[in-house]
Amino acid sequence: MSTTETVKVVLLGEAGVGKTCIISQFISGVFDPDTISSLSAQFITKTLEYKKYNKSLKFEIWDTAGQERFRSLAKIFYKDAKVICLVYDITSKKSFEELKNFWYEQQTKLNVDGEPIFAVVGNKYDLYETNQVADDAKNFAKSIGAIFQYTSAKLASGINELFNNLGEKYFDPSFDINEQENKDKELYEQKKLQKAQKKVDNNNKKKDEKVKLDPNLHKEKPKKGCC
């Protein structure tokens, strides 16, 4: 029987970036386009099982208000968080700049109990064609040792992967999402190569089966008489 550990997770970012929608999709698989930005901190939990470690992890998730008038209150809720998700809207460069220059800088000034696990989350990836941040967010995530993840609350994309990776990092501090992606890519390429080779072998086998020697091909032809 696996044991259960509890981790406090806080989502930070500007109003309207989709923090509440991400949580809603993760908890109940629901997306409401008419969701109103949070005006206070909301708390909800979900437990995931990690068979690899024979443990379960209970996520205590805090959804904070992003409006400027509530910024002074946010630090009350994200102090001592073990996991901090910095969320921005990929269609809004301003939301990323605020995430980097305010939300990240603000929390580093607090007396956090231990080094938290960070994730930089680019939400609304269903609107990728209007991405205003490009690779800046990935570079920022790399510079602070954070997990980077694109998500789409609307399409329920990337959200389960985000929390799964956060759990992996929690149980194994050496977990490197980039290294894992490279391993997955390498495995994919190997399987792709094996599949292609198998296809070639099957085609060659079929060709061999089709080639049948004429049994009369090597029989000596009767000699013609001289008269």
Backbone torsions as a table, in degrees:
resi	resn	phi	psi	omega
1	MET	NA	129.8	-177.1
2	SER	-78.5	149.8	176.1
3	THR	-90.9	157.6	-178.7
4	THR	-116.2	130.2	174.4
5	GLU	-112.5	157.3	-177.7
6	THR	-116.9	137.1	179.5
7	VAL	-133.9	134.4	178.3
8	LYS	-86.8	125.1	-179.2
9	VAL	-119.3	133.3	178.7
10	VAL	-125.2	132.9	175.0
11	LEU	-100.1	123.2	-179.2
12	LEU	-118.4	151.8	178.1
13	GLY	151.9	171.5	-177.5
14	GLU	-66.4	159.7	175.6
15	ALA	-63.2	137.5	175.2
16	GLY	89.6	1.2	-179.8
17	VAL	-79.7	-15.1	175.4
18	GLY	107.6	21.1	-179.6
19	LYS	-59.5	-48.1	-178.3
20	THR	-63.9	-38.8	-179.4
21	CYS	-68.3	-36.9	176.7
22	ILE	-61.5	-46.3	-179.6
23	ILE	-64.1	-42.1	-179.8
24	SER	-61.0	-41.9	178.4
25	GLN	-66.5	-41.5	-178.2
26	PHE	-66.6	-42.2	-176.0
27	ILE	-77.9	-47.7	-172.0
28	SER	-126.9	1.1	179.1
29	GLY	67.7	31.0	-177.4
30	VAL	-119.0	137.1	173.4
31	PHE	-122.2	124.0	178.7
32	ASP	-117.6	108.4	-178.6
33	PRO	-63.2	-16.1	-179.0
34	ASP	-98.0	15.3	179.0
35	THR	-59.0	131.9	179.2
36	ILE	-90.4	139.7	179.2
37	SER	-55.9	139.3	-179.1
38	SER	-61.6	137.6	178.0
39	LEU	-105.3	2.6	176.3
40	SER	-159.4	-179.7	178.2
41	ALA	-83.1	136.1	177.3
42	GLN	-118.1	146.6	-173.7
43	PHE	-124.7	133.2	-180.0
44	ILE	-153.1	156.6	-176.4
45	THR	-127.7	155.3	172.0
46	LYS	-155.7	140.8	-178.3
47	THR	-111.5	133.0	175.8
48	LEU	-117.3	146.0	179.5
49	GLU	-98.9	135.5	177.8
50	TYR	-119.5	90.2	-175.7
51	LYS	-61.0	-30.2	-179.6
52	LYS	-56.7	-35.1	-178.5
53	TYR	-106.3	1.8	-176.2
54	ASN	54.7	41.4	-179.2
55	LYS	-141.7	160.9	172.2
56	SER	-118.5	152.7	-179.2
57	LEU	-125.9	121.4	178.0
58	LYS	-93.3	112.9	179.0
59	PHE	-85.5	118.3	171.2
60	GLU	-97.0	101.2	-169.1
61	ILE	-100.1	126.9	178.3
62	TRP	-109.3	123.2	177.4
63	ASP	-101.9	113.4	-175.1
64	THR	-99.9	154.4	176.9
65	ALA	-73.9	136.0	-177.1
66	GLY	-100.0	-8.1	-178.6
67	GLN	-62.3	146.3	-175.2
68	GLU	-58.5	-35.5	-176.6
69	ARG	-70.2	-13.6	179.8
70	PHE	-104.4	1.9	-175.2
71	ARG	-59.4	-37.2	-177.5
72	SER	-66.6	-22.8	-179.1
73	LEU	-86.8	-23.4	-173.8
74	ALA	-58.7	-38.5	-175.8
75	LYS	-62.3	-23.0	177.6
76	ILE	-64.6	-35.3	-173.7
77	PHE	-89.7	-28.2	-176.8
78	TYR	-100.8	4.0	174.1
79	LYS	-66.2	136.9	178.6
80	ASP	69.7	15.3	176.0
81	ALA	-69.8	140.4	178.3
82	LYS	-86.8	-24.2	179.6
83	VAL	-133.3	130.8	179.4
84	ILE	-125.6	119.3	177.5
85	CYS	-101.1	116.9	178.5
86	LEU	-95.4	108.6	-171.4
87	VAL	-106.2	134.1	174.5
88	TYR	-133.3	164.8	178.3
89	ASP	-98.2	119.9	-174.9
90	ILE	-63.2	-18.8	179.8
91	THR	-89.3	0.7	-177.9
92	SER	-129.3	103.8	178.4
93	LYS	-63.2	-32.3	179.8
94	LYS	-61.7	-39.9	-179.0
95	SER	-64.3	-33.0	177.6
96	PHE	-73.5	-41.9	179.3
97	GLU	-62.3	-39.6	178.3
98	GLU	-67.8	-37.6	178.3
99	LEU	-61.1	-44.5	-176.7
100	LYS	-75.2	-43.9	-172.2
101	ASN	-90.1	-20.0	178.9
102	PHE	-116.0	-62.1	-171.4
103	TRP	-62.0	-43.8	179.2
104	TYR	-70.8	-47.1	-178.6
105	GLU	-62.9	-37.7	-177.5
106	GLN	-63.6	-46.5	-175.7
107	GLN	-71.1	-27.8	-179.9
108	THR	-69.6	-17.2	178.8
109	LYS	-80.3	-14.6	-178.3
110	LEU	-82.3	159.5	176.9
111	ASN	-84.4	79.8	-177.6
112	VAL	-78.9	136.6	-178.8
113	ASP	-75.1	94.5	-177.0
114	GLY	83.3	170.9	-179.5
115	GLU	-82.1	117.8	-178.4
116	PRO	-73.8	159.9	172.1
117	ILE	-86.9	128.2	-179.5
118	PHE	-105.8	147.0	170.2
119	ALA	-135.5	134.3	173.2
120	VAL	-103.1	121.2	-170.7
121	VAL	-118.9	115.8	177.1
122	GLY	-93.9	99.6	-176.5
123	ASN	-88.8	167.8	-178.4
124	LYS	69.0	38.9	-178.5
125	TYR	-69.3	-11.5	173.3
126	ASP	-64.8	-15.4	177.3
127	LEU	-105.4	35.7	-173.2
128	TYR	-58.5	-25.2	-179.0
129	GLU	-67.4	-18.3	179.3
130	THR	-112.6	27.5	178.5
131	ASN	-62.6	120.6	-177.2
132	GLN	-101.0	-3.1	-173.6
133	VAL	-105.9	-23.0	178.9
134	ALA	54.9	-130.0	-175.8
135	ASP	-91.3	0.3	-178.2
136	ASP	-58.4	-40.7	-177.6
137	ALA	-67.7	-40.6	178.4
138	LYS	-63.1	-42.4	179.3
139	ASN	-65.4	-38.6	178.1
140	PHE	-64.6	-45.4	179.2
141	ALA	-58.8	-43.1	179.6
142	LYS	-63.5	-38.6	-176.9
143	SER	-67.7	-24.9	-179.9
144	ILE	-108.7	9.4	178.1
145	GLY	68.7	33.0	-176.3
146	ALA	-98.9	154.4	169.4
147	ILE	-72.2	137.5	175.7
148	PHE	-112.8	136.7	-179.2
149	GLN	-149.8	128.0	168.7
150	TYR	-82.6	140.5	176.6
151	THR	-136.4	159.1	170.4
152	SER	-136.9	105.4	178.1
153	ALA	-63.6	-31.7	-178.8
154	LYS	-65.3	-42.6	-177.1
155	LEU	-99.3	3.2	-178.0
156	ALA	56.7	41.1	-176.6
157	SER	-106.8	133.3	173.7
158	GLY	80.0	-7.2	-174.5
159	ILE	-76.8	-47.9	177.2
160	ASN	-62.9	-38.4	177.9
161	GLU	-61.0	-40.6	179.4
162	LEU	-57.6	-53.4	-176.1
163	PHE	-71.3	-32.5	175.2
164	ASN	-62.1	-43.4	180.0
165	ASN	-68.7	-34.6	176.8
166	LEU	-63.7	-40.9	177.2
167	GLY	-64.7	-41.5	177.0
168	GLU	-58.6	-44.5	-179.5
169	LYS	-66.8	-34.7	179.6
170	TYR	-64.9	-46.0	-178.0
171	PHE	-79.1	-28.7	-178.9
172	ASP	-132.6	94.1	-177.6
173	PRO	-57.1	-21.4	-179.8
174	SER	-83.5	-4.3	-179.6
175	PHE	-59.0	126.4	-179.5
176	ASP	-121.4	112.7	-176.9
177	ILE	-62.4	-34.7	179.4
178	ASN	-66.8	-40.8	177.8
179	GLU	-64.5	-40.2	179.5
180	GLN	-64.8	-41.1	179.0
181	GLU	-64.2	-37.5	178.0
182	ASN	-66.2	-40.2	177.5
183	LYS	-63.7	-43.5	179.3
184	ASP	-63.0	-39.6	-180.0
185	LYS	-66.5	-42.4	178.9
186	GLU	-63.1	-42.9	178.5
187	LEU	-63.4	-40.8	178.6
188	TYR	-61.7	-43.5	-179.0
189	GLU	-65.7	-38.1	178.1
190	GLN	-63.3	-46.1	179.5
191	LYS	-64.5	-37.7	179.0
192	LYS	-63.6	-42.1	179.4
193	LEU	-66.2	-42.7	179.0
194	GLN	-63.0	-40.0	179.3
195	LYS	-65.0	-41.0	179.8
196	ALA	-66.3	-41.1	179.6
197	GLN	-65.7	-40.1	179.1
198	LYS	-62.5	-38.6	179.1
199	LYS	-64.7	-41.5	178.4
200	VAL	-64.0	-44.7	179.9
201	ASP	-61.2	-42.6	179.3
202	ASN	-64.2	-40.5	179.0
203	ASN	-64.5	-42.0	179.3
204	ASN	-64.8	-38.1	179.5
205	LYS	-63.9	-41.3	179.9
206	LYS	-65.4	-37.4	178.8
207	LYS	-64.5	-42.2	179.8
208	ASP	-62.9	-37.6	-179.0
209	GLU	-69.1	-28.9	-177.9
210	LYS	-79.8	-26.1	-177.7
211	VAL	-80.9	107.4	179.2
212	LYS	-121.6	128.0	-179.8
213	LEU	-73.0	137.9	175.5
214	ASP	-68.4	119.6	-177.2
215	PRO	-60.6	-21.2	-178.6
216	ASN	-93.5	-0.1	-171.9
217	LEU	-64.7	-39.3	-173.8
218	HIS	-102.9	9.7	177.1
219	LYS	-73.9	140.2	179.4
220	GLU	-70.9	137.2	179.3
221	LYS	-79.6	140.3	178.9
222	PRO	-61.0	139.4	-179.0
223	LYS	-76.9	139.6	178.0
224	LYS	-79.0	142.2	178.6
225	GLY	-73.0	163.1	-177.7
226	CYS	-83.9	-16.9	-180.0
227	CYS	-150.5	NA	NA
